[in-house]
Amino acid sequence: MSFRFYSNMVSQASRNFAGGLFATGLLLIGFGFLVFIFRDIFAFLAAALFFFAGAGCGVTAFRIWWAQRRIDKMHSGGSEGYRENVRIHIEEYHDE
């Protein structure tokens, strides 16, 4: 009586995983070789990426700061807590 601890599905899954891992390894080796060959181009691309990411962060920070400044001006201008054409309705329900 022989025991089989794996089925054909497990064998097929492990073969597919090994194939995918091998393809990923080859892609990483190829990409590393391209970076080695074209290091000036990739350095320029990395610098451009960091530049645009930094500019995007700066623009977003400025927009948040500008919006907060407008909100602060809106709250500090005139009498605090008063707005025209705003009515507060309070409905009270009493249990009788």
WOURHU-V998671 format. One record per pair of residues at least 4 apart in sequence whose C-alpha atoms are under 6 Angstrom apart, sorted by the first residue. I is the first residue (numbers start at 0). J is the second residue. D is the distance in whole Angstrom. If there is no record, write none. Layout:
i:j:d
I:J:D
I:J:D
This chain:
i:j:d
5:9:6
33:37:6
34:38:5
38:42:6
49:53:6
61:65:6
72:76:6
